[in-house]
Amino acid sequence: MRGTLVLLRPVITERSMTETGTGRYTFEVQKNATKQEIADVVDVNTMTVRGKERRLGRRIGRRPDWKKAIVTIAEGQKIERYFVEGV
């Protein structure tokens, strides 16, 4: 998986934004990405988020599953592009 984009987008929620003050950033990553491929930082926690069931009329479908990574960086470091809209 080398040479491909591992981090897809930042996850912007109320909880993830409060954790940025302590140096923890949340990203959506490729489903087959490993912790070593995600980043060279202090700590990486990964989890697979199950897709929700959605209904359109009588038909029931599912949103796709996706993988989330919570990255902890060292004290004093900051990820600048995390707060830029449209990235």
C-alpha positions as CSV (number, residue, x, y, z in Angstrom):
1,M,0.0,0.0,0.0
2,R,3.0,2.2,-0.2
3,G,2.6,5.3,-2.4
4,T,-1.1,5.5,-2.0
5,L,-3.2,8.0,0.0
6,V,-3.8,6.5,3.5
7,L,-5.6,9.4,5.2
8,L,-8.8,10.2,3.4
9,R,-10.3,13.0,5.4
10,P,-10.5,14.5,8.9
11,V,-13.5,13.5,11.0
12,I,-15.0,16.8,12.3
13,T,-17.3,16.2,15.3
14,E,-17.7,17.9,18.6
15,R,-15.8,15.2,20.4
16,S,-12.9,15.1,17.9
17,M,-12.5,18.9,18.0
18,T,-12.3,18.9,21.8
19,E,-9.6,16.2,21.7
20,T,-7.4,18.4,19.4
21,G,-6.5,20.5,22.4
22,T,-4.8,17.4,24.0
23,G,-3.0,16.5,20.7
24,R,-5.4,13.8,19.4
25,Y,-6.7,14.1,15.8
26,T,-9.3,11.9,14.2
27,F,-9.1,10.8,10.5
28,E,-11.0,8.5,8.1
29,V,-8.4,6.1,6.7
30,Q,-8.3,3.3,4.1
31,K,-9.9,0.1,5.3
32,N,-6.8,-2.0,4.7
33,A,-4.3,0.5,6.3
34,T,-2.1,-0.6,9.1
35,K,-1.0,1.5,12.1
36,Q,2.5,1.7,10.8
37,E,1.3,3.1,7.5
38,I,-0.9,5.7,9.1
39,A,1.7,7.8,10.7
40,D,5.0,8.0,12.6
41,V,3.6,9.6,15.8
42,V,3.3,8.9,19.5
43,D,0.3,6.6,19.3
44,V,-2.4,5.5,16.8
45,N,-5.7,3.9,17.7
46,T,-7.8,2.4,14.9
47,M,-11.3,1.1,14.8
48,T,-13.7,-0.1,12.1
49,V,-17.0,1.8,12.1
50,R,-20.0,-0.2,10.9
51,G,-22.2,1.5,8.3
52,K,-25.8,2.4,9.3
53,E,-28.9,1.0,7.8
54,R,-30.8,3.5,5.7
55,R,-34.3,3.3,4.3
56,L,-35.7,4.8,1.1
57,G,-39.4,4.0,0.9
58,R,-39.7,0.2,1.3
59,R,-36.2,-0.5,0.4
60,I,-33.6,-0.9,3.1
61,G,-29.9,-0.3,2.3
62,R,-26.7,0.1,4.2
63,R,-24.0,2.8,4.3
64,P,-20.5,1.4,3.7
65,D,-18.3,0.4,6.6
66,W,-15.2,2.7,7.2
67,K,-12.1,2.8,9.3
68,K,-11.3,5.5,11.8
69,A,-7.9,6.4,13.2
70,I,-7.2,8.5,16.3
71,V,-3.7,9.9,16.1
72,T,-1.9,11.2,19.2
73,I,1.0,13.6,18.4
74,A,3.8,14.8,20.7
75,E,3.3,17.8,23.0
76,G,4.0,21.0,21.1
77,Q,3.3,19.6,17.7
78,K,0.2,20.6,15.6
79,I,-1.4,19.5,12.4
80,E,-2.1,22.7,10.4
81,R,-4.2,21.3,7.6
82,Y,-6.6,19.6,9.9
83,F,-8.7,22.8,10.4
84,V,-8.7,23.9,6.7
85,E,-12.1,23.5,5.0
86,G,-12.4,21.5,1.8
87,V,-9.4,19.3,2.4
